[in-house]
């Protein structure tokens, strides 16, 4: 592994991160849908939901999984 901290992550640890990211995304979605928010809170919720979508896609790609529609992820930046 090059760059970063040099710590290799095993697939179980990555799966745990994926579950955590999915749970956090659901919490943000529930928060977003639950109440009327001011513009700043609304922007924060949407920003976090969008960021977590990217995290989930990258972790699924790392684990060579498909997306939520069953389609293989060719590259996480696409």
C-alpha positions in Angstrom: 0.0 0.0 0.0 1.4 3.4 -0.9 0.7 6.8 0.7 -1.8 7.3 3.6 -1.0 5.7 6.9 0.3 2.5 5.5 -2.4 0.5 7.4 -4.0 -2.2 5.3 -7.6 -2.8 6.0 -9.2 -6.2 5.8 -12.5 -6.8 4.1 -14.3 -7.3 7.4 -13.2 -3.9 8.6 -14.3 -2.3 5.3 -17.7 -4.1 5.5 -18.1 -2.6 9.0 -17.3 0.9 7.6 -19.9 0.3 4.9 -22.6 -0.7 7.4 -21.8 2.4 9.5 -21.9 4.7 6.4 -25.2 3.2 5.3 -26.6 3.7 8.8 -25.4 7.3 9.0 -26.9 8.1 5.6 -30.2 6.7 6.7 -30.1 8.9 9.9 -29.4 12.0 7.8 -32.2 11.1 5.4 -34.6 10.7 8.4 -33.4 14.0 9.9 -33.9 15.7 6.5 -37.4 14.4 6.1 -38.5 14.8 9.7 -38.6 18.5 10.2 -38.6 21.9 8.6 -35.1 23.2 8.7 -33.5 26.5 8.1 -31.3 26.9 5.0 -28.1 26.1 6.8 -29.4 22.9 8.4 -31.0 21.8 5.1 -27.7 22.3 3.3 -25.8 20.4 6.0 -28.1 17.4 5.7 -28.0 17.3 1.9 -24.2 17.7 2.0 -23.8 14.8 4.4 -26.2 12.6 2.4 -24.3 13.3 -0.8 -20.9 12.7 0.8 -22.1 9.4 2.4 -23.4 8.3 -1.0 -19.8 8.7 -2.3 -18.3 6.9 0.7 -20.8 4.0 0.2 -20.0 3.7 -3.5 -16.2 3.7 -2.8 -16.5 1.1 -0.1 -18.7 -1.1 -2.3 -16.2 -0.7 -5.1 -13.3 -1.7 -2.8 -15.2 -4.8 -1.8 -16.0 -5.5 -5.5 -19.7 -5.3 -4.8 -22.6 -4.0 -7.0 -24.5 -0.8 -6.4 -28.0 -0.7 -5.0 -29.4 -1.6 -8.4 -27.2 -4.7 -8.8 -24.9 -3.0 -11.3 -21.1 -3.4 -11.0 -19.3 -0.2 -10.0 -16.7 0.3 -12.8 -14.9 3.1 -10.9 -15.9 5.1 -7.8 -15.3 8.5 -9.4 -17.6 7.8 -12.3 
